[in-house]
Amino acid sequence: MLPQPSQLLGVALLLLALVCQSTVGKKLEKRCVNCSYPAQTYGCSGSPCGVNAICQEAAGGRPVCSCPPGYSGNPLTHCNRGECLDNVDCRGDLQCKDNRCVNPCVGACGIGSNCEARNHVAVCSCPAGYNGDPYTACHLNDPEEQCHPSPCGINTKCEIINGVPTCSCLHGYLGNPLSGCRHECERDSDCGGRDMCSNFKCVPSCGQCGIGANCKSVSNHRAVCECPKGYIGSPYTECRPECYGDSDCPAGRPACFYGICKNTCDGACGIGADCNLRGLTPVCSCPRDMTGDPFVRCRPFTKEDLCEPNPCGTNAICVPGHDNTGRERPVCNCLPGHTGNPLSHCSRGECLSNNECPDHRACINYQCVDPCIGKCATGASCQAKAHLAVCRCPQGQTGDALVSCRQARTFPVAKYH
C-alpha cells in the first residue's frame, strides 16, 4: 500500500524540523556565551524566564520571555500579579489601567469642567453657568450673547431679563419689537389732544410756555400760556417776578414772597384780632375789651373769663367776685373738706363730720380736736362726751359753767327759842 500524499508531507516537515533544530542549537550555543541564558539552554527548555513569566520560542528557536496577562515586572526575573485584570476587579469609581485600579477622571476632562466617575468611566460636564465642550474646555456663560445677533426687529433694543432676551422699542418708537418699531408720530394728529409732535415724538404742548409761565389750556395741540399773578413778561419766553427781595416792595406790602409783594398780616390773625407788624413779623393780639385766642377769634369779656384759666391753687375753686373797691376779680376758695391757702394749695381735712372723729373729739374746721377748748368758763371743769363739751362748776361753787363759777355763800340761821 503506497503512503498518502499527506503522510509524505508530514514526514518531510518532521525531517526539516530536526535539521533546523540542529542548526539553531549550534547558533544558540555560540550566542549564549554572554547572555542571561545558560550556555546549554536551547529554546524554552530549562525555563530560561523568571518566576510567573511565559517563555515563547521565536524564529530560530530563540526564547522570548513575557509576563502573562494580569502580571507585571521583569519577565527575566519575576512577574508580579497586577491589582486587576479588568474593570470588574475595581470599584465603580475606579478603572483598571496597566493592571492597576486608578481614577478614570485623571487627565480625562477639559479645562474648567467637572468630572464624575461612573461605572469605571469618566463622565465630564460643564458647571452651572458654563458652557462649551467639557472634554476640551468650559467657559463662563455670557447672557448678552443671546442678544448677538439680536432676535428683535429694527429700531429696538435687546435686553437680558431673568436670563431671557427681551425686546422693546427704542424711546420715541412704537410697534411690535419682534418685527420692528416705527416713529411715535409723524404729525400732531398722531398724538393725544394735549400733546404735539416734535422730532417724531409726542411731547406735552404745554412745553411751549416760557420760563415761569403757566399753561392755561391746550387748543389744537398748541398751548395757551399766561404769566402768574404779579409776574411780568412774555408767557412764551419768560415771566419775571414782581420782586426779588423785600427791598423791591412798597411800604404797604413790605414782604417779598415767591416774587410777590405781600402784607404779612393778611390772613395771619384770627377773627376780631388786631395785627401789627414788628419788622416783617405779624404780631396778633385781642383788643383791650376782648379776650380769646388772637390766632382764632377774639370775643367780649364775661365774668366767667375771670376764672379762665384757673388762677387758684390745687384743690381750690375759682368764682367771680369783687374786691373792696367793687371791681370784679376772681375769688379762690378751698374745696369742701379741704383747708389751706386757696391761692397756692388746699389739703384735704382730717374729717368732714363728727362721725369721723373719736367720741371725745369734735370735727371743727375739718380737724378732730378737743371740744372743751375755749368752751367752759374760767375755773369750770370740762369733760368731752359724744363730741360735745360738758362743763361743770367745781364743788363749792355755783354759777353758769359756760359763763362763770363763783364761791357759794353761807348765811347764819337765826335760832329762836
C-alpha positions in Angstrom: 0.0 0.0 0.0 1.5 3.3 -1.0 1.6 6.2 1.5 -0.8 9.0 1.1 0.4 12.5 0.0 -0.5 14.0 3.4 1.6 11.4 5.1 4.6 12.1 2.9 4.2 15.9 3.7 4.2 15.2 7.5 7.4 13.2 7.2 9.1 15.9 5.2 8.2 18.5 7.8 9.5 16.4 10.6 12.9 15.9 8.9 13.1 19.6 8.2 12.4 20.4 11.9 15.2 18.1 13.0 17.6 19.7 10.7 16.6 23.2 11.8 16.9 22.3 15.5 20.4 21.1 15.0 21.4 24.2 13.1 19.7 26.6 15.6 21.2 24.8 18.5 24.7 25.3 17.2 23.9 29.0 16.7 22.4 29.5 20.2 25.4 27.7 21.7 27.6 30.3 20.2 25.2 33.3 21.2 24.5 32.4 24.8 28.1 32.8 25.9 27.4 36.4 27.0 23.6 36.4 27.7 21.4 35.6 30.6 20.5 32.1 29.3 22.8 29.2 30.3 25.1 28.0 27.5 23.4 24.6 27.5 19.9 26.1 27.2 18.3 25.9 23.8 14.8 27.4 23.2 12.4 27.4 26.2 13.9 24.2 27.6 15.4 24.7 31.0 13.0 27.5 32.0 15.1 30.5 30.9 12.4 33.0 32.1 11.7 34.4 35.6 9.0 33.4 38.1 5.5 33.6 36.7 6.9 34.5 33.3 5.9 32.9 30.0 8.5 31.6 27.5 7.8 31.5 23.8 10.3 30.5 21.1 10.7 32.9 18.3 12.1 32.3 14.9 15.2 30.3 15.1 14.3 28.8 18.4 15.2 32.0 20.3 13.3 32.1 23.7 11.2 35.2 24.3 10.1 35.9 27.9 7.0 37.9 28.8 4.7 38.4 31.8 1.3 36.8 31.4 -1.9 38.9 31.3 -2.6 40.4 34.8 1.1 40.4 35.7 3.9 42.9 35.5 7.6 43.1 36.3 10.8 41.9 34.8 10.0 38.6 32.9 13.6 37.5 33.1 13.5 37.6 36.9 10.0 37.8 38.4 6.5 38.8 37.3 4.1 40.1 40.0 0.4 39.7 39.7 -1.4 43.0 39.0 -4.1 44.7 41.1 -6.7 44.0 38.4 -7.3 42.3 35.1 -10.4 44.1 34.1 -12.7 47.0 35.3 -14.8 44.4 37.2 -11.9 44.0 39.6 -12.1 47.7 40.7 -14.7 49.8 42.5 -17.3 51.5 40.3 -15.5 54.9 40.6 -12.1 53.4 39.5 -10.8 52.0 36.2 -8.4 49.1 35.5 -5.3 50.5 33.7 -2.0 48.7 33.4 -3.3 46.2 35.9 -3.9 48.9 38.5 -7.2 50.5 39.7 -6.9 54.2 39.0 -9.2 57.3 38.9 -10.6 57.5 35.4 -11.0 61.3 35.8 -7.3 62.0 35.9 -6.5 63.9 32.7 -9.8 62.9 31.1 -11.8 66.2 31.1 -11.1 69.6 29.7 -10.2 72.9 31.4 -12.8 74.2 33.9 -15.0 71.1 33.6 -16.4 68.8 36.3 -15.6 65.0 36.2 -17.6 62.2 37.9 -16.5 58.6 37.7 -19.5 56.4 36.8 -19.2 52.6 36.2 -15.4 52.9 35.7 -15.8 55.7 33.1 -15.0 59.4 33.4 -18.2 61.5 32.8 -17.3 65.1 32.0 -19.7 68.1 32.3 -19.5 71.9 32.4 -20.5 73.5 35.7 -23.8 75.5 36.1 -23.4 78.8 34.3 -20.7 77.5 32.0 -20.9 76.0 28.5 -18.5 74.5 25.9 -17.1 71.1 25.3 -16.4 69.5 28.7 -13.7 67.2 27.2 -11.8 70.3 25.9 -12.7 73.4 27.9 -15.7 75.1 29.6 -16.1 78.9 29.8 -18.5 81.2 31.7 -21.9 81.8 30.1 -22.3 85.4 28.8 -26.1 86.1 28.8 -25.5 89.0 26.5 -24.5 86.5 23.8 -28.3 85.8 23.4 -28.7 89.3 22.1 -25.9 88.9 19.5 -27.2 88.7 16.9 -30.3 90.4 18.1 -33.6 88.5 17.7 -35.5 91.8 17.7 -36.7 93.9 14.8 -35.5 97.3 13.7 -35.5 100.3 16.0 -35.5 98.1 19.0 -33.2 97.1 21.8 -32.5 93.7 23.2 -32.0 93.2 27.0 -31.4 90.1 29.1 -34.0 90.0 31.8 -34.0 87.0 34.2 -31.8 85.2 31.7 -34.2 85.7 28.8 -33.6 88.0 25.8 -36.4 90.7 25.9 -37.1 93.0 23.0 -38.5 96.6 23.4 -38.9 99.6 21.2 -36.4 102.4 21.4 -37.5 105.6 23.1 -39.8 107.5 20.8 -40.7 104.5 18.7 -43.9 102.3 18.8 -44.8 98.9 17.4 -44.1 95.3 17.7 -40.5 95.0 18.9 -40.2 91.5 17.4 -41.0 92.6 13.9 -39.9 96.3 14.1 -40.8 99.7 15.6 -41.7 103.0 14.0 -41.6 106.7 14.9 -44.0 107.6 17.7 -45.6 110.3 15.4 -45.3 111.9 12.0 -47.8 114.8 12.7 -49.7 116.4 15.5 -52.8 114.3 14.8 -50.9 111.2 15.7 -50.7 112.4 19.3 -53.2 113.0 22.1 -55.3 116.2 22.4 -52.8 117.8 24.9 -49.7 116.7 23.0 -47.9 117.8 19.9 -45.5 116.0 17.5 -41.9 117.3 17.8 -39.0 115.4 16.3 -41.2 112.4 15.7 -42.1 112.3 19.4 -45.4 113.2 21.2 -44.5 115.8 23.8 -46.8 117.9 26.0 -48.0 121.0 24.2 -47.5 123.0 27.4 -43.8 122.7 26.9 -44.2 125.7 24.5 -44.7 128.0 27.5 -41.8 130.2 28.6 -39.9 130.1 31.9 -42.1 130.8 34.9 -45.3 130.8 32.8 -48.4 128.8 33.4 -50.1 126.7 30.8 -53.8 127.8 30.9 -55.1 125.3 28.3 -54.3 123.5 25.0 -56.1 124.3 21.8 -55.5 122.4 18.6 -52.3 120.8 20.0 -51.0 124.4 20.9 -50.6 125.7 24.4 -52.3 128.8 25.7 -49.8 130.3 28.2 -50.0 133.2 30.7 -47.8 134.7 33.4 -48.7 134.1 37.1 -50.4 136.9 39.1 -47.8 139.5 40.0 -45.4 138.4 37.3 -44.5 140.4 34.2 -43.0 139.4 30.8 -43.9 137.2 27.8 -45.6 133.9 28.8 -44.0 132.2 25.7 -40.4 133.3 26.6 -40.1 134.2 30.3 -42.2 135.6 33.1 -40.4 137.6 35.7 -41.5 138.0 39.4 -42.7 141.3 40.9 -39.9 141.3 43.3 -36.6 139.5 44.1 -36.3 140.8 47.7 -38.1 142.8 50.3 -36.4 146.0 49.2 -38.3 145.8 45.9 -41.7 146.0 47.7 -43.7 149.1 48.8 -44.4 150.0 52.4 -48.0 148.7 52.3 -46.7 145.3 51.1 -43.2 145.1 52.6 -42.5 141.4 52.3 -41.5 139.6 49.1 -43.0 136.1 49.0 -42.1 134.0 45.9 -41.8 137.1 43.8 -45.0 138.8 45.0 -45.1 141.7 47.4 -47.4 141.0 50.4 -48.5 142.3 53.7 -47.6 139.6 56.2 -50.7 140.5 58.3 -53.0 139.3 55.6 -54.7 136.2 57.0 -52.3 135.9 59.9 -54.6 136.6 62.8 -58.0 135.3 63.9 -61.4 137.0 63.7 -61.6 140.3 65.6 -57.9 140.3 66.4 -55.5 143.2 65.9 -52.4 142.7 63.7 -49.3 144.9 64.0 -46.0 144.4 62.1 -42.8 144.1 64.0 -40.4 144.3 61.2 -41.9 141.7 58.8 -43.3 139.6 61.6 -47.1 139.8 62.2 -48.0 140.2 65.9 -51.6 139.2 66.8 -53.5 140.4 69.9 -57.0 140.8 71.1 -58.3 144.4 71.8 -58.3 145.5 75.4 -62.0 145.0 75.9 -61.9 141.5 74.4 -60.4 138.1 75.1 -59.8 134.8 73.3 -57.1 133.2 71.0 -55.9 136.1 68.8 -54.9 133.4 66.1 -58.5 132.1 66.1 -61.1 134.5 67.4 -61.5 137.4 69.9 -64.7 138.0 71.8 -66.0 140.4 74.6 -65.1 139.6 78.2 -67.6 137.8 80.5 -67.5 137.2 84.3 -66.5 133.6 83.6 -63.4 134.7 81.9 -62.0 135.8 85.3 -61.5 132.2 86.2 -60.2 131.1 82.8 -57.5 129.9 83.2 -58.0 129.0 86.9 -55.7 131.3 88.9 -56.2 129.4 92.2 -54.1 126.7 93.8 -54.6 123.0 93.8 -57.9 121.7 95.3 -59.3 125.2 95.1 -62.2 126.6 93.1 -62.5 130.0 91.5 -65.7 132.0 91.4 -66.2 135.5 90.0 -66.3 138.1 92.8 -65.4 141.7 93.7 -62.7 143.4 95.6 -63.1 146.1 98.3 -63.4 148.8 95.6 -66.2 146.9 93.8 -64.1 145.8 90.8 -64.6 142.4 89.5 -61.9 139.9 90.4 -61.6 136.1 90.8 -62.2 134.7 94.3 -60.4 131.4 95.4 -61.9 129.0 98.0 -60.7 125.6 99.1 -62.9 122.7 98.1 -65.3 121.4 100.8 -63.4 119.3 103.3 -60.1 120.9 102.4 -58.1 123.6 104.2 -55.0 125.6 103.4 -54.2 128.6 101.2 -56.5 128.6 98.2 -54.1 130.7 96.2 -51.4 128.0 96.5 -52.6 124.6 97.8 -55.5 123.2 99.7 -55.2 119.9 101.6 -58.0 117.5 102.5 -59.0 117.9 106.2 -59.0 115.2 108.8 -62.8 115.0 108.9 -66.0 116.2 107.4 -68.3 115.4 110.3 -68.1 114.3 114.0 -68.8 110.7 112.9 -65.2 110.6 111.5 -63.7 111.5 114.9 -63.4 109.6 118.3 -66.2 110.1 120.8 -64.0 112.6 122.8 -63.2 114.7 119.7 -65.2 117.0 117.6 -64.8 117.9 113.9 -64.0 121.6 113.9 -62.6 123.2 110.7 -62.2 119.7 109.2 -59.9 118.7 112.1 -60.7 116.3 115.0 -60.0 118.5 118.1 -60.9 118.6 121.8 -64.3 120.1 122.0 -63.5 121.5 125.5 -61.0 124.0 124.2 -62.4 127.5 125.0 -65.9 126.2 125.7 -66.2 126.4 129.5 -65.9 129.3 132.0 -62.8 130.0 133.9 -62.4 127.6 136.7 -65.0 125.3 135.4 -64.2 121.6 134.6 -64.9 120.2 131.2 -65.5 116.6 130.0 -65.7 115.7 126.3 -68.6 113.4 125.7 -70.3 112.4 122.4 -68.2 115.0 120.6 -69.6 117.8 122.9 -68.1 119.8 125.8 -69.8 119.1 129.2 -69.0 122.0 131.6 -69.4 121.9 135.4 -68.6 124.3 138.2 -66.3 122.7 140.9 -67.8 121.6 144.1 -68.5 124.5 146.4 -69.0 126.9 143.5 -72.1 127.9 141.7 -73.0 129.7 138.6 -73.2 129.0 134.8 -70.3 126.8 134.0 -70.3 128.2 130.5 -70.0 131.8 131.7 -68.5 131.9 135.3 -68.4 130.0 138.5 -68.3 131.7 141.9 -67.8 130.6 145.5 -71.1 129.7 147.2 -72.0 131.9 150.2 -73.5 130.6 153.5 -75.6 132.8 155.9 -76.1 132.1 159.7 -79.5 130.9 160.5 -81.2 132.6 163.5 -82.3 130.4 166.3 -85.4 131.3 168.2 -86.3 129.9 171.5 
